[in-house]
Amino acid sequence: MARMTITLPDQLHQALKQAAARRQQPMAEIIAESLTFYGIKSTESAAEIVARARSASRMSENEASRLALREVQATRQE
């Protein structure tokens, strides 16, 4: 598992610490869940989504890729 350093405003850091204590989870786990919820996925996960979409809809690879890209962009803008 990769490690990284992030800089947060003091108030956000304190809120994250409090949430971690309440949920009895490490801060890193909460951050990872938040990234996943926000739609940040590995290339492998994205490829799996495209494969499922193609299979379910009988779209071509290009059609499925375009649709997946539009959906990811829409999710990230929310």
Buried (B, 14 or more C-beta within 10 A) or exposed (E): EEEEEEEEEEEEEEEBEEEBEEEEEEBEEBBBEEEEEEBEBEEEEBEEBBEEBBEEEEBEEEEBBEBBEEEBEEEEEE
